[in-house]
Amino acid sequence: MNRILLLGAGKIGQMIARMLSSEGYSILVGDINADAFSGLDQHDNIETRVIDVTDENQLIKDMVGCDAVISALCFEYNAGVARAALGAGISYFDLTEDNATTAAVREISESAGKDQIFMPQCGLAPGFVSVSAHHLTKQFDEIYTAHMRVGALPKFPTNALKYNLTWSTDGLINEYCNLCDAIVDGDRMQVLPLQGLEYFSLDGVRYEAFNTSGGLGTLCETLEGRVQELNYKTVRYMGHRELMTFVLDELKLRNKKELLRDILEGSIPMTLQDVVIVFCTVTGMQNGKLMQVSDARKIYSRTMYGRLWSAIQITTASGICTAVDLHFGGSLPNSGFVKQEAINFDEFISNKFGCNYAIKEGA
């Protein structure tokens, strides 16, 4: 039985713990706040321990007896966790969308030992969306455009923003405020967040999409020189971007992130009744013909393990649990830094965790 140290007992951490423990993994959940453990389901394979991740020497000791560590923490702590994992000789996985954090983890991974991998960005976006988009590009002789669109939205939007908090508020602010990687006319560059507004329809519902940071993962590096246009945009209901532009730019809250977090968390309720949209489209040449291939998925909140889980909990946890499971199953590179696009799409979607991406509403 593989033993995993899971750091962070928040919304996503709880789902990860329940998924892995139900499939035979032994899980040690660590959090600085003992009250966070009250949200965990009781299970024979789950233990809890108060852990301060800022004490890296103690963190290495907490990793003794574990085969890997999963960080479900805010991105600012991940580099320290990765350094501790290196010192403990165990593999490392995280959910970060922050590009600077990923670069730091990558540098740490250069000293990785045998059978020790460092795999950041293992959630939804970055994460599964990179696996899906990369899979589509393999079908083309020449790739012209690759577009990745992802949104976690309330099923029942009621406020002016047509949005509810479903995951990390810090992560949301990060992706709305930081520069975004892209490939434009064959050149790799950074573009402004909340720009590049576009509209599309899916299953009769009209959406908007715009640039946000982090969702591409490492695909810019992987596809540079092979694609003319590559970008990632966040999906929202119509009108959301205009209001967020007013909040960030007109009210000058882009540079007051702590205040912005307090306002959002004090004004916008959370919900478990959500839907995750993943929509990837690639165009290019196939056998001498200009072709387009798309993959569109909607994953809904549903009851699992006797309680209701949100779609963002299910999809994010499924992404990292699949990566961990494939690692221990020998399907990934066995040392160093591992990109999401190293995962085979068919292996992902048929995995006991990854199959959650194939479930439709009412299934």
C-alpha positions as CSV (number, residue, x, y, z in Angstrom):
1,M,0.0,0.0,0.0
2,N,1.4,3.3,-1.1
3,R,1.5,6.0,1.6
4,I,0.8,9.6,0.6
5,L,1.4,12.8,2.6
6,L,-1.4,15.2,1.6
7,L,-0.9,18.8,2.6
8,G,-4.0,20.9,2.9
9,A,-7.4,19.8,4.2
10,G,-9.4,22.4,2.3
11,K,-12.1,21.8,-0.3
12,I,-9.9,20.1,-2.8
13,G,-7.8,18.3,-0.2
14,Q,-10.8,16.7,1.3
15,M,-11.8,15.3,-2.1
16,I,-8.3,14.0,-2.8
17,A,-8.1,12.3,0.6
18,R,-11.5,10.6,0.0
19,M,-10.7,9.4,-3.5
20,L,-7.3,8.0,-2.8
21,S,-8.2,6.3,0.5
22,S,-11.2,4.6,-1.1
23,E,-8.8,3.0,-3.7
24,G,-6.4,1.6,-1.1
25,Y,-3.9,4.4,-0.7
26,S,-2.8,5.2,2.9
27,I,-3.3,9.0,3.4
28,L,-1.7,11.2,6.0
29,V,-3.4,14.6,5.9
30,G,-1.4,17.5,7.2
31,D,-2.7,21.0,7.9
32,I,-1.7,23.9,10.1
33,N,-5.3,24.2,11.3
34,A,-6.6,21.2,13.3
35,D,-10.2,22.5,12.7
36,A,-9.8,21.8,9.0
37,F,-9.8,18.0,9.7
38,S,-13.5,18.2,10.8
39,G,-14.4,18.3,7.1
40,L,-12.7,15.0,6.3
41,D,-14.8,11.9,6.0
42,Q,-13.8,9.2,8.4
43,H,-12.0,6.3,6.7
44,D,-9.6,3.6,7.8
45,N,-6.9,4.7,5.4
46,I,-6.9,8.4,6.5
47,E,-4.8,9.8,9.3
48,T,-4.4,13.5,10.3
49,R,-1.6,15.5,11.8
50,V,-1.0,19.2,12.5
51,I,1.9,20.2,10.2
52,D,3.5,23.6,9.7
53,V,4.8,23.5,6.1
54,T,7.0,26.6,6.7
55,D,9.3,24.4,8.9
56,E,11.0,22.5,6.2
57,N,13.3,20.4,8.5
58,Q,10.3,19.2,10.4
59,L,8.4,18.7,7.2
60,I,11.1,16.3,6.0
61,K,10.6,14.3,9.2
62,D,6.8,14.2,8.6
63,M,7.5,12.7,5.1
64,V,9.3,9.7,6.6
65,G,7.5,6.5,5.6
66,C,5.7,8.2,2.7
67,D,6.1,7.5,-1.0
68,A,4.9,10.8,-2.3
69,V,3.6,14.2,-1.2
70,I,0.7,16.1,-2.7
71,S,0.4,19.8,-2.1
72,A,-3.2,21.1,-2.0
73,L,-1.9,24.3,-0.5
74,C,-1.9,27.9,-1.8
75,F,0.9,28.1,-4.4
76,E,3.1,30.3,-2.2
77,Y,4.0,27.2,-0.1
78,N,4.8,24.8,-2.9
79,A,8.5,25.5,-3.5
80,G,9.2,24.8,0.2
81,V,7.2,21.6,0.1
82,A,9.1,20.6,-3.1
83,R,12.5,21.2,-1.4
84,A,11.4,19.1,1.6
85,A,10.3,16.3,-0.8
86,L,13.7,16.4,-2.5
87,G,15.4,16.1,0.9
88,A,13.1,13.2,1.9
89,G,13.7,11.4,-1.4
90,I,10.0,11.2,-2.3
91,S,7.9,12.3,-5.3
92,Y,6.1,15.5,-5.4
93,F,2.7,16.6,-7.0
94,D,0.8,19.9,-6.8
95,L,-2.1,21.8,-8.3
96,T,-0.5,25.2,-8.9
97,E,-1.5,27.5,-11.7
98,D,1.3,29.9,-10.8
99,N,4.1,30.0,-13.4
100,A,6.8,31.2,-11.1
101,T,6.0,28.4,-8.6
102,T,6.2,25.9,-11.4
103,A,9.6,27.3,-12.5
104,A,10.9,27.0,-8.9
105,V,9.7,23.3,-8.7
106,R,11.3,22.6,-12.0
107,E,14.7,23.9,-10.7
108,I,14.4,21.8,-7.6
109,S,13.6,18.7,-9.7
110,E,17.0,18.9,-11.4
111,S,18.5,17.3,-8.3
112,A,15.8,14.5,-8.2
113,G,17.0,11.0,-7.3
114,K,16.1,7.8,-9.0
115,D,12.4,7.0,-9.1
116,Q,11.6,10.5,-7.8
117,I,9.5,12.8,-9.9
118,F,8.3,16.4,-9.5
119,M,5.0,16.9,-11.2
120,P,3.3,20.3,-10.6
121,Q,0.0,21.6,-12.3
122,C,-1.9,18.3,-11.9
123,G,-5.4,19.6,-11.5
124,L,-8.0,20.8,-14.1
125,A,-6.3,23.8,-15.7
126,P,-3.5,23.4,-15.8
127,G,-3.8,19.6,-15.7
128,F,-6.4,17.7,-17.6
129,V,-6.9,20.4,-20.2
130,S,-3.3,20.0,-21.2
131,V,-3.7,16.3,-21.6
132,S,-6.8,16.8,-23.7
133,A,-5.3,19.5,-26.0
134,H,-2.0,17.7,-26.5
135,H,-3.9,14.5,-27.4
136,L,-5.8,16.4,-30.1
137,T,-2.6,17.9,-31.6
138,K,-1.3,14.5,-32.2
139,Q,-3.9,13.9,-34.8
140,F,-2.5,16.6,-37.2
141,D,0.4,16.6,-39.6
142,E,0.6,20.4,-39.2
143,I,-1.0,22.3,-36.3
144,Y,-2.3,25.8,-37.0
145,T,-4.3,26.7,-33.9
146,A,-4.9,25.1,-30.5
147,H,-7.5,26.7,-28.2
148,M,-8.1,25.6,-24.6
149,R,-11.2,26.9,-22.8
150,V,-12.1,26.0,-19.2
151,G,-14.7,27.3,-16.8
152,A,-16.0,26.4,-13.3
153,L,-19.5,28.0,-13.2
154,P,-22.5,27.9,-10.9
155,K,-25.4,25.8,-12.3
156,F,-27.8,28.5,-11.1
157,P,-26.2,32.0,-11.5
158,T,-28.1,34.6,-9.6
159,N,-25.8,37.6,-8.9
160,A,-24.5,40.3,-11.3
161,L,-21.2,38.5,-11.8
162,K,-23.1,35.3,-12.7
163,Y,-20.4,33.6,-10.5
164,N,-20.0,31.8,-7.2
165,L,-16.7,30.9,-5.5
166,T,-15.9,27.3,-6.1
167,W,-12.2,27.0,-5.4
168,S,-9.2,29.1,-4.1
169,T,-9.9,32.8,-4.1
170,D,-6.2,33.5,-4.2
171,G,-5.9,31.3,-7.3
172,L,-8.8,33.1,-8.9
173,I,-7.2,36.5,-8.3
174,N,-3.9,35.2,-9.5
175,E,-5.2,34.1,-12.9
176,Y,-7.2,37.3,-13.4
177,C,-4.2,39.6,-12.6
178,N,-1.0,37.8,-13.9
179,L,0.3,37.9,-17.5
180,C,-0.8,34.9,-19.7
181,D,1.4,32.7,-21.8
182,A,0.5,32.3,-25.5
183,I,1.8,31.6,-28.9
184,V,0.8,34.3,-31.5
185,D,1.8,34.0,-35.2
186,G,4.3,31.4,-34.2
187,D,6.0,33.5,-31.5
188,R,5.9,32.7,-27.8
189,M,4.8,35.7,-25.8
190,Q,2.8,37.0,-22.9
191,V,-0.6,38.6,-23.3
192,L,-2.8,40.6,-20.9
193,P,-5.3,39.0,-18.6
194,L,-9.0,39.6,-19.3
195,Q,-8.2,40.5,-22.9
196,G,-8.9,38.5,-26.0
197,L,-12.7,38.4,-25.4
198,E,-14.7,36.0,-27.5
199,Y,-18.1,34.3,-27.4
200,F,-19.2,30.8,-28.1
201,S,-22.2,28.5,-27.6
202,L,-22.2,25.0,-26.1
203,D,-25.3,22.9,-25.7
204,G,-27.5,25.9,-26.4
205,V,-25.9,28.1,-23.7
206,R,-24.0,31.3,-24.7
207,Y,-20.6,31.9,-23.0
208,E,-17.8,34.4,-23.0
209,A,-14.1,33.6,-22.7
210,F,-11.0,35.7,-22.1
211,N,-7.3,35.4,-21.3
212,T,-6.3,34.2,-17.8
213,S,-3.0,33.1,-16.4
214,G,-1.6,29.7,-15.8
215,G,-4.0,27.4,-17.6
216,L,-1.6,26.5,-20.4
217,G,0.9,24.8,-18.1
218,T,4.0,23.8,-20.1
219,L,2.2,23.5,-23.5
220,C,3.8,26.7,-24.8
221,E,7.2,25.1,-24.4
222,T,6.1,21.8,-25.8
223,L,4.4,23.1,-28.9
224,E,6.7,26.1,-29.6
225,G,7.8,25.9,-33.2
226,R,4.9,23.5,-34.1
227,V,1.8,25.7,-33.8
228,Q,0.9,29.2,-35.1
229,E,-1.6,30.1,-32.4
230,L,-1.9,28.6,-28.9
231,N,-4.0,30.1,-26.1
232,Y,-5.9,29.4,-22.9
233,K,-9.1,31.3,-21.9
234,T,-11.4,31.1,-18.9
235,V,-15.1,30.5,-19.6
236,R,-17.8,32.6,-17.9
237,Y,-21.4,33.6,-18.4
238,M,-22.0,36.7,-20.5
239,G,-21.1,40.0,-18.8
240,H,-18.8,38.7,-16.1
241,R,-15.6,40.0,-17.7
242,E,-16.9,43.6,-18.0
243,L,-17.7,43.8,-14.3
244,M,-14.4,42.2,-13.3
245,T,-12.5,44.7,-15.5
246,F,-14.3,47.5,-13.7
247,V,-13.4,46.0,-10.3
248,L,-9.7,45.4,-11.1
249,D,-8.9,48.4,-13.3
250,E,-11.4,51.2,-12.6
251,L,-11.5,50.5,-8.8
252,K,-7.7,49.9,-8.8
253,L,-8.1,46.6,-6.9
254,R,-5.7,44.7,-9.2
255,N,-2.8,45.9,-6.9
256,K,-4.7,45.5,-3.6
257,K,-5.1,41.7,-3.7
258,E,-5.7,41.2,0.0
259,L,-8.6,43.7,0.0
260,L,-9.9,42.2,-3.2
261,R,-9.9,38.7,-1.6
262,D,-11.8,40.1,1.4
263,I,-14.4,41.7,-0.8
264,L,-14.9,38.6,-2.9
265,E,-15.2,36.2,0.0
266,G,-17.5,38.6,1.9
267,S,-19.8,39.2,-1.1
268,I,-19.9,36.1,-3.3
269,P,-21.2,32.9,-1.7
270,M,-19.6,29.5,-2.4
271,T,-21.7,26.7,-4.0
272,L,-21.4,23.0,-4.5
273,Q,-24.0,23.2,-7.4
274,D,-21.6,23.9,-10.2
275,V,-20.6,22.7,-13.7
276,V,-17.0,22.5,-15.1
277,I,-16.7,23.1,-18.9
278,V,-13.6,21.8,-20.7
279,F,-13.5,22.8,-24.4
280,C,-10.4,22.2,-26.6
281,T,-10.3,22.8,-30.3
282,V,-7.3,22.2,-32.7
283,T,-7.1,23.1,-36.4
284,G,-4.5,22.0,-38.9
285,M,-3.7,19.8,-41.8
286,Q,-4.7,16.1,-41.9
287,N,-3.8,14.1,-45.0
288,G,-3.6,17.3,-47.1
289,K,-6.9,18.7,-45.8
290,L,-7.7,21.6,-43.5
291,M,-9.5,20.0,-40.5
292,Q,-10.8,20.9,-37.1
293,V,-11.2,18.5,-34.1
294,S,-12.8,19.5,-30.8
295,D,-13.3,17.8,-27.4
296,A,-16.1,19.3,-25.2
297,R,-17.0,18.1,-21.8
298,K,-19.3,19.2,-19.0
299,I,-18.8,17.7,-15.6
300,Y,-21.4,18.4,-12.9
301,S,-21.5,18.2,-9.1
302,R,-22.8,14.9,-7.8
303,T,-23.0,12.7,-4.8
304,M,-20.0,10.5,-4.1
305,Y,-19.0,8.6,-1.0
306,G,-22.4,9.6,0.6
307,R,-22.1,13.4,0.2
308,L,-22.4,16.1,-2.4
309,W,-19.2,17.2,-4.0
310,S,-18.8,20.2,-6.4
311,A,-17.7,19.7,-10.0
312,I,-14.5,21.6,-9.4
313,Q,-13.6,19.4,-6.4
314,I,-14.3,16.3,-8.5
315,T,-12.3,17.4,-11.6
316,T,-9.4,18.9,-9.7
317,A,-8.9,16.0,-7.4
318,S,-9.4,13.5,-10.3
319,G,-6.6,15.2,-12.2
320,I,-4.0,14.9,-9.4
321,C,-5.2,11.4,-8.2
322,T,-4.8,10.1,-11.8
323,A,-1.3,11.5,-12.0
324,V,-0.3,9.9,-8.7
325,D,-1.9,6.6,-9.7
326,L,-0.2,6.5,-13.1
327,H,3.1,7.3,-11.4
328,F,2.8,4.3,-9.1
329,G,1.5,2.2,-12.0
330,G,4.7,2.9,-14.0
331,S,3.1,4.8,-16.8
332,L,5.0,8.1,-16.3
333,P,8.7,9.0,-16.7
334,N,10.4,7.7,-13.5
335,S,12.6,10.7,-12.5
336,G,12.9,14.4,-12.7
337,F,10.4,17.0,-13.9
338,V,7.2,15.6,-15.5
339,K,4.8,17.7,-17.6
340,Q,1.1,17.0,-17.8
341,E,1.4,16.3,-21.5
342,A,3.5,13.3,-20.6
343,I,0.2,11.6,-19.7
344,N,-1.4,9.5,-22.3
345,F,-5.0,10.6,-22.8
346,D,-6.5,7.2,-23.2
347,E,-4.7,6.0,-20.0
348,F,-6.0,9.1,-18.2
349,I,-9.7,8.8,-19.2
350,S,-9.8,5.1,-18.5
351,N,-8.1,5.5,-15.1
352,K,-10.3,4.8,-12.0
353,F,-9.9,8.5,-11.1
354,G,-9.7,10.0,-14.6
355,C,-12.9,8.4,-15.7
356,N,-14.8,11.1,-13.7
357,Y,-14.2,13.3,-16.7
358,A,-16.3,11.0,-18.8
359,I,-19.4,11.2,-16.6
360,K,-22.3,13.4,-17.9
361,E,-25.1,15.0,-16.0
362,G,-27.6,12.4,-14.8
363,A,-25.2,9.5,-15.3
